[in-house]
Amino acid sequence: MEFRDTAEESAFRKEVSTFIKGNLPGSLVGVSAFEEPDDEDIRNALKEWRRAVGRQGWTAPHWPKQYGGAGMSVTEQFIYSEEMAESRAPQVGGSGVAMLGPVLIRFGTEEQQREHLPRITSGEVQWCQGYSEPGSGSDLASLQTRAIRDGDDFVVNGQKIWTSGAHRADWMFMLARTDPDAPKHRGISMLLMDMKSPGISVQPLITLAGDHVFNQEYFDNVRVPAKNIVGDENRGWYVGAALLDFERSNIAGAIGHKHFVNDIVAAVKSTPAKYALGPRLKRVRNELADRAVEAEIARLISYRLITIQKRGGVPNYEASMHKNYGAELGQRIASTGIYLLGMLGGLHHNSALAPIKGRINHAYLSTVASTIAAGTSEVNRNVIATRGLGLPRS
């Protein structure tokens, strides 16, 4: 693996670090840009942070410059993500930058690119992803939402679920079945849907941790202009699966694990008497040390992935390894924190007694889903087994 920066990489790292120090207010350190803060000052600070990143041209690091992106190499993207994560800066962009933009750059018409790309990089328009359905999660190609051509429109009927941010999104990019008689991986098209269209109903799905991140949507004869199809009709499965190359190491997640472990350690060190840890601290001390070591291993796996990309490769089973390792590590860190702090660890953020502003309780509940979301551990283990170890398919 490669750990040392070249002279050019070192200069870019310094540029990113200097920008963060000059533009990130202390009130935003550790704040998630994908939540809806209750504090109006925080909301306004987030908007200004997004604008500052946009003025720097860094909202879409992996997009080509001619489309409003930063045109960063995978190494520069890694450095950018690493510095942002180390500073606990809110991420910007969302699925519009990470997913839709690269698809429009590759498959979209000039009209679609002109209409949507500038509004993504400016942060003017928020997007959500309409893929999963109640009966189509891991087997997404079995989706049943229909889009039937009617003159200059498609008429959409069906349901989507587990849609992050749909309650705040202005537009949705979705997969729908446009040819119900075709084999399941064919007959699917990608459509761009204005969320203000008549016939769309959005219902919240509250997580175990009490967060409103996910939603389910019902479509009742929603009309989508045919010009909003991305790529060829009935070829949406291949459009949705194809993204331009970008950094896939998830260094931000690895650093987030390190920060969380350090926060737990700092809380215990600062006021051990307050938490009345006593014998529990002695028993869990080695376990907490294990979590710190494991967080460092997650960072090293990220470095392995970016090294593969720097050398022109594409991480495959290695990315599945990292996803599984990181998801399960998050659960272990939360469990260690809950056990260490006892009943206090179960307090919510609205309690003045809650250690680390209730983050341990929140993590313990929210990480339950981390081995399911974004690719289940079972699916990833199959990838590791077949593509990494060369085991036969059953």
Protein Blocks (a to p, Z undefined) as FASTA:
>chain_A
ZZbdcfklmmmmmmmmmmmmmmmcfklgopafkbccfblklmmmmmmmmmmmmmnopmmm
mbcfklopaoiafklmmmmmmmmmmnopacehijmlmmmmmmmmmmmcfklmmmmmmmmm
nomaccdddfbdfklmklmmlpcbdcddehjbccdedddehiehklmpfbdcddddfblk
bcfkgoiacddddfkbghiacdddddfkopafbccdddehiacdfklpgcjehilmmmmm
pccdddfklmmmmmmmmmmmmmmmmmmmmmmmlnonmmmlmmmmmmmmmmmmmmmmmmmm
mmmmmmmmmnopacfklmmmmmmmmmmmmmmmmmmmmmmnmmmlmpcfklmklghhhmmm
mmmmmmmmmmmggpifklmmmmmmmmmnopacZZ
